[in-house]
Amino acid sequence: MNQSGPEILPMPARTAAGKAPVLAVNGIDKRFPGVHALKQVSFDVVEGEIHALVGENGAGKSTLMRILAGVHPPDAGQIEIDGRPVSLRDPADALAAGIAMVYQDTRLAPTLDVAWNIALGHEPGGALFVDRAAMDAEAAAVLTRLGSTVDLRAEAGRLNRAERQQVEIARALARKARVLILDEPTSALTGPECDALHSLMNRLRDEGVAIIFISHRLGEVLSLADRITVLKDGEVSGALPGDAADEQSLVALMVGRAMGTGFPPRAAAPGREVLLVPADREGSIPVRVRAGEIVGFGGIQGAGQQDMARRLFGLGAAANDKAGFSFLGETVRPDGPADALKCGIIYVPADRRRESLFMVHDIASNIALPHVSGWSRLGVVDQARTAQAVDAEARRLAVRAPDWETGVSTLSGGNQQKVVFARWFIAEARLYVFDEPTQGVDVATKAELYRLIRARAEAGAAVIVISSDLVELIGLTDRIIVFNDGQPVADLESADATEAGVIAAAVAARSDAPGALTPAALSARASGWASLLAGRHAPALILAAIILMLASAAALLTPFFLTPRNFASMAGQIAPLAIASLGQMAVILLGGIDLTTGPVISLVTTIASHLITPGSVWPPVLAAALCIACGAAVGLFNALLIVRLRIPDLVATLGTFSVVQGLALIVRPSPGGTLDPAFAGAVLYRIWMVPVAFIAAVALFILFEALLARGRIGARLYATGSSADAAMVTGIRTGRVKALAYVFSGTMAALAGLIIAARIGSGDPQAGATFTLASVTAVVAGGTSVFGGSGTAGGTVLGATLIILVQNVLNQFQVSAYWQYVWTGVLTLIAVGFHGLRSPGQRARMMLHLRRLFQG
Amino acid sequence: MTPNASSSRRALRAGAKAAGAVWLAVIGLYVVSGLISPAMFQWSQLLNILQVASFLGVIALGQTFVVLTGGIDLSQAGIVTLTNIVATSLMLGLNDNIVIAVFACLAIAAMAGVANGILVTVIGITPLIATLGTNSILFGAALVYTGGAPRGEAAPAFELIGTGTVLGIPNPTLIWLAIGLAMAWLTRATVFGRWLYATGANTEAAAMAGVPVERVTVAAYALSSLLAAAGGLLLTAYIGSPSLGIGNPFLFTAIAAVVVGGAALTGGVGSMIATIGGAVFITELNSFTNIIRVSSGTQFMVQGFIIIASVLIYRRLSGARG
């Protein structure tokens, strides 16, 4: 341990053992639009130590860690591993260097199971397939080492916060990480979970792991850390040994002043009660907020403070909340933001980018939006009044920008938050709820925001502030309501509150709280598994049932349906559609779409009708290979546009759609040509009435299903499709996965095109016209989510079968072929709608939107 | 001032440049094609371009509403075809039937648009798939209704709308420009317009600011359908006869016109005036390639590349990163 004494060192302290650092950074500099996030930061960590990194919100801690994890490149400065300079261009580089990060908002692929998430990126096994047994064994070993009991086969998306974190730490250890970065790991853990994590960290330190530990809780920092580095406003403001630090000195280094100063004075005498949320469970307390006071909501993350705030604004589960709450003496139950705003309640969300700002618009329209309907006559906006009101408020709040036509995307986090404040301060609301108002805000602007929030209270509004920064929570507020396990449990006077006191109330075990693993909870989990197992193949099973019913009905009603000839003909039609749909599926699994399927099929038939003709100089196999290469080339072109030039999937493949359709028309402006009968015969050859093309399609589908379930590429498709961020941090090069999917899609479309060419015996520039929609229909009817990340090849093939079957049955009944367009459309809409509304949550959301659409 | 300030001023200038870019392209293409083929410089050819552009122009104005919400409407083609079929079959060449025919077409379009909007905003189906599905249904309905052999014709008085002129300017062109100005005013000056842009830029944030995003979205799809029907009616008045293939080209060109006009398919960015320019550009391009006798295949290819190039050029102009 370091014995160098309590003075604050300007440079990182050396440990007494004099060990060379595993990881060292020198003079790191990083700028983001409008913000100088890191200024000449130097920092190191040695084997077997816990090095804590502390600082206020916006001090640059997360940015520094992201640079170490390879997520952001630094603008300047050097990173050294074992004294050798390295360049970390992406997370794969960082992992290779032995640096693993456990993110605050965990990054697991939600649709993959625990074992696979632990192994992702370095699975044991061969080139194509993963050795599942070895993977499970490795995952089990590392989880045991952590003392975790998480089920290996549990889908990551269904784990709770602590379990997800255990899996992420397991993943880091499975990578033999020498440097483990933990970004606020305890912010969402309960008391016992925190204790477990602390003892794990001590154990890992003893095993020689270098741990970088970010935390807002100075108590745990002081008890765990060997060294502490303090960041303030992007600079290292101090580095000191853990046993030489105390809370006062750390806070002084973090905020550059004594604790409790820098905040505006507290309220003198609060007014009448504005908000009363009655206690709804034994052991919880009512939430009361009076005019003129600021009440803080504290607790570990996700303990209910955010849910309560969003409920006041008519959001979340609260949308169907029957109880309501008392606001200015009346019982209200807002059913959405619009309703809450009408009552005089304003909620300023924590996630500015997602829930507050219109990044492509300018400051003026961002500020004016909620007010324009009030500044209008007969629906026409009073432009002059709008401009004047915006200008006055933006000036009052000192938004720093050349003019109000400046885009908000160019502003710093602090200025963006001021724009949001300006928007809401124009209104005179009775209750303001600020959710993490200073997240990502520079220190100078923070003081301004504190003053503005206090001024709102002084003007007579009731104010609630949610903050995970305890210094801020205590300093800014008049009272603090602490949440624990979903309920408000303590009401503290801020003037007397301490960090330790707030944390104690937040993590105290509650007598009425359900135990972690009661028998009831376990059985509920087991049934969760059962439904999950059914979940993956449920769409395929439903589809199979529909197909069987339809086929039985057809067999009873028409004699021809059951004949081998009819089945053979259907199989021959299913083959090209199923093959094209497999390609489409790979793309949709990534949340994309390939509109070029149809034109590629058309193009291939036209090329084949020139190259694979009777007496052609081209050997048929070579010519066929050339056709398939054309499809792959189209896929490669799409990949270039989407991955390299970053054009959105839709518009890129729309452009290519037209290009490829044009090519097909150039190659053969109208249907014609003759395909070599020998080639057509070979493609259409039947073994005992079963077309070989169909057999090939089935074989392809089995291979694809196996790759999805057990293959490396399958896991990469699922991981990238369900969360590209999660895939990237495990070192998966998501761009390559995407490119591969488009090339595969083009290749499969070309294969389908060859079969079509053989069937029609000629070339036709419109031969594939219906295939784009039909392939998408087959994929989505088969249960693949259009948002990516889940789906089975089995479902897709059944989807293709259903399309052909319905067509066949309608033909049997002499229904006009024109109906085909109608029912394909209807089938698509029903399938997507059905799969999109399978969960009760999705149905509830639908009802909410429906109500908002039709209610006065 | 700070580097931040100068960069945003640059972004502002870039924004103004982006809005005018399509008109520069329109003039540039006109001059270049005129130099290659002097026929383009004839007054009659210019009027012809503006007349042909009007059908696409009206339809693309509708598409702009949906693109501004961050969606896409592929069912406009089906609406145009169905409008053409229904209008001619109801008119049967008789002036007395004009009102009922027009009313029927607009009613069908309104229903289809509202259905699209509900599929997207209530059921939560991605716009591409929802409208691809309704397009298939609408086109199928036209096929089933006609049995593949459309009959009927436009009424003579109705054809005047499509073929007549005022002060030498074709009626469809005047109607298009009038609708265009009205839609520009609707999106720029009204509360609905503010809500429309906000919904497209960030639906979540718009809802959090009290914008009735569900209604705005449904209204956008309804307007898209209604303007597609208006374009289909103008086209029917111009051509006079039914044709099952009449709507097909618009599936692609309506979106192309909007994208060339600089609207972002991600929503919240675009303008009606720029879409008018986009429609002129696409028509000019087709007209020019027709004059120099390029095959239709080449025309398709050129249009595809134009879409891709527009996206890249506008990204550069707006100074957006990545």
Interface residues (C-beta under 8 A of the other chain):
Chain A: P33 G34 F313 G336 P337 A338 L341 K342 Y347 P349 R354 E355 S356 L357 F358 M359 V360 H361 S365 A368 L369 P370 V372 S373 S376 G379 V380 V381 Q383 R400 A401 P402 D403 E405 T406 G407 T410 L411 S412 R423 I593 L641 L645 R646 I647 P648 L650 V651 A652 L654 G655 T656 F657 S658 V659 V660 Q661 G662 L663 A664 L665 I666 V667 P669 P765 L773 V776 V780 V786 F787 S816 Y818 W819 Q820 Y821 V822 W823 T824 G825 V826 T828 L829 V832 G833 G836 L837 Q842 R845 M846 H849 L850 R852 L853
Chain B: M1 T2 N4 A5 S6 S7 S8 R9 A11 L12 G15 I72 I118 L119 T121 V122 I123 G124 I125 T126 L128 I129 A130 L132 G133 T134 N135 S136 I137 F139 G140 A141 L143 V144 G147 G148 A189 T190 V191 F192 G193 R194 Y197 A198 A201 N202 E204 A205 A206 A207 M208 A209 G210 V211 P212 E214 R215 V218 F252 I255 A256 V259 A264 L265 T266 G268 V269 S295 S296 G297 T298 Q299 F300 M301 V302 Q303 G304 F305 I307 I308 V311 L312 G322
